[in-house]
Amino acid sequence: MRRRIVRVSVAVTALAVLLFGVPLAIAAVQLVRSTLVNELERTALAASGQVNPSLGEGDALELPDPPPGGELGVYDPAGDRVAGTGPSRADGVATAALGGATRDVERGGQVLVAVPIRDAEQVVGALRVTSAPRVSWLRIAQVLGAMIAGAALAIAVAWAVASRASRRLAAPLEEIARVSARHADGDLAARAPTSGIPETDEVAEAVNSAAVTVSEVLARERSFSAEASHQLRTPLTRVRWGLEAALAEGDLRPAVEEAVREVAALDEGVTALLELARPTSAREHTDLSALIEDLAHSHRGPLAAANRPLSLDVPAGRWVAAIAPGAARHVVQVLLENADRHGAGQVTVRLRDAAGTDATSSTIALDVLDEGTFAAPWPDAAASTGPGIGLPLAVRLADDAGGRLVLASRDPTTVTLLVPRPGDVQVR
């Protein structure tokens, strides 16, 4: 890329010099010649003013010095040189001057100028002056040499500027290429730096964004594998033990019913794990009031059989949270199961605004309360340990949705799910 930028810049500069230099050189050559002709004409006119009309008859003509290396001569009407230097007979230029016309001509780099000498409107002679041989070529060579040197300097400057610019332009792209190679080698923590060039900064930001996305996807996949191993092994083992015990005792129906319940819970766990393994869409949301009604229907029977009522406290309003339906269902399901298996007394599920009691806050609080005591350690989002089979995963799912699952009170047990409403900032 660097060489290409330099080549293009130098080529454009050379083309510009050529397009402007050729016409300028032609004009310079013409200017050099016309300047030389004007100098000789001034010399000839000055000298003709010193020549008397009789062309020095009886007295020798006093002429100024000719140009360095040139000639200056006076010719009578017959074409004979009567004074100065030059050919003894008038040449074509001098003959034209004897006819009354001022003439100039260039021969082999030498410029010749002849002017008529007049007396009372009559041509009485001609004055012929020439430059040194090849003086025109020398002056043109000097001018063209200066122009060529200027063109070479311009191309050299263009090369230097293009080389510096190419290094500045190519360096960020080369760094992005190196960072991309590190990404390909597995180093997703590498980040492409910004350079202040908008176009390359956009590429760097795109590469960094892609690395973040890939890193998140890989983290989710690793988390999915770890959580799947942790969350699925225990229920599968329990189902196996229950079925083996039923086979030994010969009473299969209770074991099958329990296995069905475990498999249903296992299915919900797999769904929740899949929700956690894939990126969360900002467009996914869940109506928590409808979800609570649905789950309460399936838990009222078992709780009532244990003489434990289930109460719902859902104020009127719109209780829509920015959390995937599968993740929300698993979190609430885990909280209800923990209250059923490890809690005591009445179970209450309550929806409220996190800052009050209305439905206008940016954060919704879902409380699950019972009259028991929570004695086990509370899991965090970074570890898959803690009480129950699904509680660590529930903590992860809430955190992944931009919310939190917290133990609000140990006695009586109160677990609170905090989730944002759609379009609101994450709860941290």
C-alpha positions as CSV (number, residue, x, y, z in Angstrom):
1,M,0.0,0.0,0.0
2,R,2.8,2.4,0.9
3,R,4.5,1.9,-2.5
4,R,1.3,2.3,-4.3
5,I,0.5,5.6,-2.6
6,V,4.0,6.9,-3.4
7,R,3.9,5.8,-7.0
8,V,0.5,7.4,-7.5
9,S,1.5,10.7,-5.9
10,V,4.8,10.9,-7.9
11,A,3.0,10.0,-11.1
12,V,0.3,12.7,-10.5
13,T,2.9,15.3,-9.7
14,A,5.0,14.3,-12.8
15,L,1.9,14.5,-15.0
16,A,1.0,18.0,-13.6
17,V,4.5,19.2,-14.2
18,L,4.4,17.9,-17.7
19,L,1.0,19.4,-18.5
20,F,2.0,22.8,-17.2
21,G,5.8,22.6,-17.9
22,V,5.7,22.0,-21.7
23,P,3.5,25.0,-22.5
24,L,5.6,27.1,-20.1
25,A,8.8,25.9,-21.6
26,I,7.6,26.9,-25.1
27,A,6.6,30.3,-23.8
28,A,9.9,30.6,-22.0
29,V,11.9,29.8,-25.3
30,Q,9.9,32.5,-27.1
31,L,10.4,35.0,-24.3
32,V,14.2,34.3,-24.3
33,R,14.4,34.9,-28.0
34,S,12.3,38.1,-28.0
35,T,14.3,39.4,-25.1
36,L,17.5,38.9,-27.0
37,V,16.0,40.5,-30.1
38,N,14.9,43.6,-28.1
39,E,18.4,43.9,-26.6
40,L,20.0,43.9,-30.0
41,E,17.4,46.3,-31.4
42,R,18.1,48.7,-28.6
43,T,21.8,48.4,-29.3
44,A,21.3,49.0,-33.0
45,L,19.0,52.0,-32.5
46,A,21.4,53.5,-30.1
47,A,24.3,53.0,-32.5
48,S,22.3,54.3,-35.5
49,G,21.7,57.6,-33.6
50,Q,25.5,58.1,-33.5
51,V,25.9,57.7,-37.3
52,N,25.8,60.9,-39.4
53,P,23.8,60.9,-42.6
54,S,26.9,61.1,-44.7
55,L,28.0,57.8,-43.2
56,G,31.3,59.3,-42.1
57,E,32.5,60.7,-45.5
58,G,35.7,62.5,-44.7
59,D,35.6,61.4,-41.1
60,A,35.8,57.9,-39.6
61,L,32.6,56.7,-38.0
62,E,32.7,56.3,-34.2
63,L,30.6,53.2,-33.3
64,P,29.9,51.8,-29.9
65,D,31.3,48.4,-28.9
66,P,29.4,45.4,-30.3
67,P,27.7,42.9,-27.9
68,P,30.2,40.5,-26.3
69,G,31.2,38.0,-29.0
70,G,28.9,39.7,-31.6
71,E,29.3,42.1,-34.5
72,L,28.2,45.6,-35.3
73,G,28.6,47.2,-38.8
74,V,27.3,50.0,-41.0
75,Y,26.4,49.5,-44.6
76,D,25.9,52.1,-47.4
77,P,23.0,52.0,-49.8
78,A,25.2,50.0,-52.2
79,G,25.5,47.2,-49.6
80,D,29.1,47.7,-48.8
81,R,30.3,47.7,-45.2
82,V,31.7,51.2,-44.4
83,A,32.4,50.7,-40.7
84,G,32.4,48.2,-37.9
85,T,32.5,44.5,-38.1
86,G,30.5,42.0,-40.1
87,P,30.5,40.6,-43.6
88,S,32.0,43.0,-46.3
89,R,28.7,42.9,-48.3
90,A,25.3,43.2,-46.9
91,D,23.5,39.9,-46.2
92,G,19.8,39.3,-46.4
93,V,19.1,41.0,-43.0
94,A,21.1,44.1,-43.9
95,T,19.6,44.3,-47.4
96,A,16.1,44.3,-45.9
97,A,17.1,47.1,-43.6
98,L,18.5,49.1,-46.7
99,G,15.0,48.7,-48.1
100,G,13.6,50.5,-45.0
101,A,12.5,47.6,-42.9
102,T,13.8,46.5,-39.5
103,R,14.5,42.8,-39.6
104,D,15.7,40.1,-37.1
105,V,16.5,36.5,-37.7
106,E,18.1,33.6,-35.8
107,R,20.7,31.3,-37.4
108,G,22.2,28.4,-35.4
109,G,21.5,30.0,-32.1
110,Q,22.8,33.5,-33.2
111,V,20.4,36.4,-33.5
112,L,20.9,39.0,-36.2
113,V,19.1,42.4,-36.2
114,A,19.4,45.2,-38.8
115,V,17.8,48.7,-38.7
116,P,17.7,51.3,-41.4
117,I,19.6,54.6,-41.0
118,R,17.4,57.5,-42.2
119,D,18.0,61.1,-43.2
120,A,15.0,63.3,-44.0
121,E,12.8,60.2,-44.5
122,Q,15.4,58.7,-46.8
123,V,17.3,55.5,-46.1
124,V,20.9,56.4,-46.3
125,G,22.3,53.1,-44.9
126,A,21.8,50.2,-42.6
127,L,23.2,49.1,-39.2
128,R,23.6,45.4,-38.6
129,V,24.2,43.9,-35.1
130,T,24.5,40.3,-34.1
131,S,24.8,38.4,-30.8
132,A,27.5,35.9,-30.0
133,P,27.2,32.5,-31.7
134,R,24.8,30.1,-29.9
135,V,24.0,32.7,-27.2
136,S,20.3,32.0,-27.8
137,W,20.7,28.3,-27.3
138,L,22.8,29.0,-24.1
139,R,20.1,31.2,-22.6
140,I,17.3,28.8,-23.5
141,A,19.4,26.0,-22.0
142,Q,19.7,28.0,-18.8
143,V,16.0,28.7,-18.6
144,L,15.0,25.1,-19.4
145,G,17.6,23.8,-16.9
146,A,16.1,25.9,-14.2
147,M,12.6,24.6,-15.1
148,I,13.8,21.0,-15.1
149,A,15.5,21.5,-11.7
150,G,12.3,23.0,-10.4
151,A,10.3,20.1,-11.8
152,A,12.7,17.6,-10.2
153,L,12.5,19.4,-6.9
154,A,8.7,19.3,-7.1
155,I,8.7,15.6,-7.8
156,A,11.2,15.0,-4.9
157,V,9.0,17.0,-2.5
158,A,6.0,15.0,-3.7
159,W,7.9,11.8,-3.1
160,A,8.9,12.9,0.4
161,V,5.4,14.1,1.3
162,A,3.8,10.9,-0.2
163,S,6.2,8.7,1.7
164,R,5.4,10.4,5.0
165,A,1.7,10.3,4.2
166,S,1.8,6.7,3.1
167,R,3.5,5.7,6.4
168,R,0.8,7.6,8.4
169,L,-2.0,6.1,6.3
170,A,-0.7,2.6,6.2
171,A,0.5,2.3,9.8
172,P,-3.1,2.1,11.3
173,L,-4.2,-0.5,8.7
174,E,-1.1,-2.5,9.3
175,E,-1.8,-2.4,13.0
176,I,-5.4,-3.5,12.4
177,A,-4.0,-6.4,10.3
178,R,-1.7,-7.4,13.2
179,V,-4.6,-7.2,15.7
180,S,-6.8,-9.3,13.4
181,A,-4.0,-11.9,13.2
182,R,-3.9,-12.0,17.0
183,H,-7.7,-12.4,17.0
184,A,-7.3,-15.3,14.6
185,D,-4.7,-16.8,17.0
186,G,-7.3,-16.6,19.8
187,D,-6.2,-13.4,21.5
188,L,-9.6,-11.7,21.5
189,A,-8.5,-9.2,24.1
190,A,-6.3,-7.4,21.5
191,R,-7.7,-4.1,20.4
192,A,-6.9,-2.0,17.3
193,P,-5.9,1.6,18.3
194,T,-7.4,4.7,16.8
195,S,-5.3,7.0,14.7
196,G,-7.4,10.1,14.2
197,I,-8.1,9.2,10.6
198,P,-11.9,8.8,10.4
199,E,-11.9,6.1,7.8
200,T,-9.3,3.9,9.5
201,D,-10.9,4.5,12.9
202,E,-14.2,3.2,11.5
203,V,-12.3,0.0,10.4
204,A,-10.6,-0.3,13.8
205,E,-13.9,0.2,15.7
206,A,-15.5,-2.5,13.5
207,V,-12.7,-4.9,14.2
208,N,-12.8,-4.2,17.9
209,S,-16.6,-4.5,17.9
210,A,-16.3,-7.9,16.1
211,A,-13.8,-9.1,18.7
212,V,-16.1,-8.1,21.5
213,T,-19.0,-9.9,19.9
214,V,-17.0,-13.0,19.2
215,S,-15.6,-12.9,22.8
216,E,-19.1,-12.6,24.2
217,V,-20.3,-15.5,22.0
218,L,-17.4,-17.7,23.1
219,A,-18.0,-16.8,26.7
220,R,-21.6,-17.7,26.4
221,E,-20.8,-21.0,24.8
222,R,-18.3,-21.8,27.5
223,S,-20.8,-20.7,30.1
224,F,-23.4,-22.9,28.4
225,S,-21.2,-25.9,28.6
226,A,-20.3,-25.4,32.2
227,E,-23.8,-24.6,33.3
228,A,-25.2,-27.5,31.3
229,S,-22.9,-29.9,33.0
230,H,-23.7,-28.5,36.4
231,Q,-27.4,-28.0,36.0
232,L,-28.3,-31.1,34.1
233,R,-26.2,-33.8,35.8
234,T,-28.0,-33.6,39.2
235,P,-31.6,-33.9,38.0
236,L,-30.7,-36.7,35.6
237,T,-29.0,-38.5,38.4
238,R,-32.0,-38.0,40.6
239,V,-34.4,-39.3,37.9
240,R,-32.2,-42.3,37.5
241,W,-32.1,-43.1,41.2
242,G,-35.8,-42.7,41.5
243,L,-36.5,-45.0,38.6
244,E,-34.0,-47.6,39.9
245,A,-35.6,-47.4,43.3
246,A,-39.1,-47.9,41.8
247,L,-37.9,-50.9,39.8
248,A,-36.5,-52.4,43.0
249,E,-39.7,-51.8,45.0
250,G,-42.1,-52.6,42.1
251,D,-44.1,-49.3,42.5
252,L,-43.5,-47.4,39.3
253,R,-46.3,-44.9,39.1
254,P,-45.0,-42.4,41.8
255,A,-41.5,-42.7,40.4
256,V,-42.7,-42.1,36.8
257,E,-44.8,-39.0,38.0
258,E,-41.7,-37.6,39.8
259,A,-39.6,-38.4,36.7
260,V,-42.0,-36.5,34.5
261,R,-41.8,-33.5,36.9
262,E,-38.1,-33.6,36.9
263,V,-37.9,-33.9,33.1
264,A,-40.3,-30.9,32.8
265,A,-38.0,-28.9,35.1
266,L,-35.0,-30.2,33.1
267,D,-36.6,-28.9,29.9
268,E,-37.1,-25.4,31.4
269,G,-33.5,-25.5,32.6
270,V,-32.3,-26.3,29.1
271,T,-34.4,-23.5,27.6
272,A,-33.0,-21.1,30.2
273,L,-29.4,-22.2,29.4
274,L,-30.1,-21.6,25.7
275,E,-31.3,-18.1,26.5
276,L,-28.1,-17.6,28.4
277,A,-25.9,-19.0,25.6
278,R,-27.2,-16.7,22.9
279,P,-26.9,-12.9,22.8
280,T,-29.9,-11.2,24.4
281,S,-32.0,-9.2,21.9
282,A,-33.0,-5.7,23.0
283,R,-36.4,-6.3,21.5
284,E,-37.3,-9.3,23.7
285,H,-39.6,-8.6,26.7
286,T,-41.9,-10.4,29.0
287,D,-45.3,-9.5,30.6
288,L,-44.4,-10.4,34.2
289,S,-48.0,-10.2,35.4
290,A,-49.2,-12.8,32.8
291,L,-46.1,-15.0,33.6
292,I,-46.9,-15.0,37.3
293,E,-50.6,-15.9,36.7
294,D,-49.5,-18.8,34.5
295,L,-46.9,-20.2,37.0
296,A,-49.2,-19.6,40.0
297,H,-51.8,-21.9,38.4
298,S,-49.4,-24.8,38.4
299,H,-48.0,-24.2,41.9
300,R,-51.2,-23.5,43.8
301,G,-52.1,-27.2,44.0
302,P,-48.9,-28.6,45.5
303,L,-48.7,-25.7,48.0
304,A,-52.4,-26.0,49.0
305,A,-51.8,-29.8,49.6
306,A,-49.2,-28.7,52.1
307,N,-51.6,-26.2,53.6
308,R,-49.5,-23.3,52.3
309,P,-51.5,-20.7,50.4
310,L,-50.1,-18.9,47.4
311,S,-51.0,-15.2,47.2
312,L,-50.5,-12.8,44.3
313,D,-50.0,-9.1,44.8
314,V,-50.1,-7.6,41.2
315,P,-51.2,-3.9,41.1
316,A,-53.0,-2.6,38.0
317,G,-50.6,-1.4,35.3
318,R,-48.3,-2.5,32.7
319,W,-45.6,-4.8,34.1
320,V,-43.5,-5.5,31.0
321,A,-39.8,-6.2,31.6
322,A,-36.8,-6.3,29.2
323,I,-36.0,-10.0,29.7
324,A,-36.4,-13.0,27.4
325,P,-39.6,-15.0,28.2
326,G,-37.6,-18.3,28.7
327,A,-35.2,-16.6,31.1
328,A,-38.0,-14.9,33.1
329,R,-40.0,-18.1,33.3
330,H,-37.0,-20.0,34.6
331,V,-36.1,-17.4,37.2
332,V,-39.6,-17.2,38.6
333,Q,-40.0,-21.0,38.4
334,V,-36.8,-21.5,40.5
335,L,-38.0,-18.9,43.1
336,L,-41.4,-20.7,43.5
337,E,-39.8,-24.1,43.7
338,N,-37.3,-23.0,46.3
339,A,-40.2,-21.4,48.3
340,D,-42.1,-24.7,47.9
341,R,-39.2,-27.1,48.9
342,H,-37.2,-25.0,51.3
343,G,-39.6,-22.4,52.6
344,A,-42.5,-22.4,55.1
345,G,-45.9,-20.8,55.5
346,Q,-47.6,-18.7,53.0
347,V,-45.9,-17.8,49.7
348,T,-46.5,-14.4,48.2
349,V,-45.5,-13.2,44.8
350,R,-45.6,-9.4,44.5
351,L,-44.9,-7.0,41.6
352,R,-44.0,-3.4,42.4
353,D,-42.1,-0.5,41.2
354,A,-38.5,-0.6,42.6
355,A,-38.8,2.9,44.0
356,G,-42.4,2.7,45.2
357,T,-45.8,1.1,44.5
358,D,-46.7,2.4,41.0
359,A,-45.8,1.1,37.5
360,T,-44.0,4.2,36.3
361,S,-40.4,3.5,37.4
362,S,-37.8,2.3,35.0
363,T,-37.2,-0.8,37.1
364,I,-39.6,-3.5,38.1
365,A,-39.2,-5.5,41.4
366,L,-40.7,-9.0,41.6
367,D,-40.7,-10.3,45.2
368,V,-41.2,-14.0,46.2
369,L,-41.7,-14.2,50.0
370,D,-42.4,-17.1,52.4
371,E,-42.3,-17.4,56.2
372,G,-39.2,-19.5,56.4
373,T,-35.5,-18.7,56.9
374,F,-32.9,-18.7,54.2
375,A,-29.8,-20.2,55.8
376,A,-27.7,-21.2,52.8
377,P,-25.0,-19.0,51.1
378,W,-26.3,-16.8,48.3
379,P,-24.7,-17.5,44.9
380,D,-23.3,-14.8,42.7
381,A,-23.4,-14.3,38.9
382,A,-19.8,-15.5,38.5
383,A,-20.1,-18.9,40.1
384,S,-22.4,-21.8,39.6
385,T,-22.6,-22.8,43.3
386,G,-25.3,-22.2,45.8
387,P,-28.6,-23.7,47.2
388,G,-31.0,-25.5,44.9
389,I,-30.4,-26.7,41.4
390,G,-31.4,-23.6,39.4
391,L,-30.6,-20.7,41.7
392,P,-27.1,-20.0,40.4
393,L,-28.4,-20.1,36.9
394,A,-31.3,-17.8,37.9
395,V,-28.8,-15.3,39.2
396,R,-26.9,-15.5,35.9
397,L,-30.0,-15.1,33.8
398,A,-31.1,-12.0,35.8
399,D,-27.6,-10.5,35.4
400,D,-27.5,-11.3,31.7
401,A,-30.8,-9.5,31.2
402,G,-29.4,-6.3,32.7
403,G,-31.1,-6.9,36.1
404,R,-30.3,-8.5,39.5
405,L,-31.6,-11.3,41.6
406,V,-31.0,-10.4,45.3
407,L,-31.7,-11.9,48.7
408,A,-33.7,-9.0,50.2
409,S,-34.3,-10.7,53.5
410,R,-33.2,-14.0,55.1
411,D,-35.9,-14.1,57.8
412,P,-38.5,-14.2,56.5
413,T,-37.1,-15.3,53.2
414,T,-37.6,-12.6,50.5
415,V,-35.9,-12.9,47.1
416,T,-36.3,-10.0,44.7
417,L,-35.8,-9.9,40.9
418,L,-35.0,-6.4,39.6
419,V,-35.4,-6.0,35.9
420,P,-35.5,-2.9,33.7
421,R,-38.5,-1.9,31.6
422,P,-37.9,-2.0,27.7
423,G,-35.7,0.8,26.5
424,D,-34.3,1.7,30.0
425,V,-30.8,1.4,31.3
426,Q,-29.5,-1.7,32.9
427,V,-29.9,-2.2,36.7
428,R,-26.5,-2.5,38.4
